[in-house]
Amino acid sequence: MLMVNPHADYVSFLLKMRRVRGESADIWTVTLQDTRTQTVLSFPNLSTLLIFLATTFNVEDATQPETASKSAPSTS
């Protein structure tokens, strides 16, 4: 099991996504690797990844973006 401190100031993951072609739709499978411990978790789809992240970091509603300034990608 991936042990993450949800109160840490910095957490780093390597995210890998692979498209699985289906008969009616494509599905993206995901692996998430903790860069500190090298622990790898696999997710069958993006929804389960989002649920894991929301639960781990105590996010109330992972489907709703935060304010535009917080959710906009950083260019640094």
C-alpha positions as CSV (number, residue, x, y, z in Angstrom):
1,M,0.0,0.0,0.0
2,L,1.2,3.5,-0.8
3,M,1.9,5.4,2.4
4,V,1.4,9.2,1.7
5,N,1.4,11.9,4.3
6,P,-1.6,14.0,3.2
7,H,-0.3,16.9,5.3
8,A,3.2,17.0,3.7
9,D,4.2,20.1,1.9
10,Y,5.5,18.2,-1.1
11,V,4.6,14.8,-2.6
12,S,6.0,13.5,-5.9
13,F,4.6,10.8,-8.2
14,L,5.4,9.5,-11.6
15,L,2.2,9.1,-13.6
16,K,2.0,6.6,-16.5
17,M,-1.0,6.2,-18.7
18,R,-1.8,3.6,-21.3
19,R,-4.7,3.6,-23.7
20,V,-6.5,0.2,-24.0
21,R,-8.6,0.1,-27.2
22,G,-12.0,-1.3,-26.6
23,E,-14.8,-2.4,-28.9
24,S,-17.0,0.6,-28.1
25,A,-14.6,3.0,-26.3
26,D,-11.0,3.4,-25.3
27,I,-10.0,3.2,-21.7
28,W,-7.0,4.8,-20.1
29,T,-5.2,2.6,-17.5
30,V,-2.9,4.3,-15.0
31,T,0.1,3.5,-12.8
32,L,1.2,5.9,-10.1
33,Q,4.7,5.5,-8.7
34,D,5.8,7.2,-5.5
35,T,9.2,8.7,-6.4
36,R,10.5,8.5,-2.8
37,T,9.6,4.8,-2.1
38,Q,9.2,3.5,-5.7
39,T,5.9,1.9,-4.7
40,V,3.6,1.5,-7.7
41,L,-0.1,1.4,-7.7
42,S,-2.2,0.4,-10.7
43,F,-5.6,1.8,-11.6
44,P,-8.0,0.3,-14.2
45,N,-9.2,3.8,-15.2
46,L,-9.0,7.5,-14.6
47,S,-12.0,7.5,-12.3
48,T,-10.4,5.2,-9.8
49,L,-7.2,7.3,-9.8
50,L,-9.2,10.4,-9.0
51,I,-11.0,8.6,-6.2
52,F,-7.7,7.4,-4.7
53,L,-6.2,10.9,-4.9
54,A,-9.3,12.6,-3.4
55,T,-9.4,10.1,-0.6
56,T,-5.7,10.2,0.1
57,F,-5.5,14.0,0.2
58,N,-9.0,14.6,1.8
59,V,-10.5,16.4,-1.2
60,E,-14.2,16.7,-0.7
61,D,-15.2,16.8,-4.4
62,A,-12.6,15.7,-6.9
63,T,-14.9,16.2,-9.9
64,Q,-15.3,20.0,-9.4
65,P,-12.3,22.2,-10.2
66,E,-11.1,24.7,-7.6
67,T,-10.8,28.3,-8.5
68,A,-9.3,29.0,-12.0
69,S,-6.1,30.4,-10.4
70,K,-5.6,27.2,-8.4
71,S,-6.4,24.7,-11.2
72,A,-4.5,26.5,-14.0
73,P,-1.3,24.8,-15.0
74,S,1.9,26.4,-13.8
75,T,4.5,27.5,-16.3
76,S,7.4,27.5,-13.8
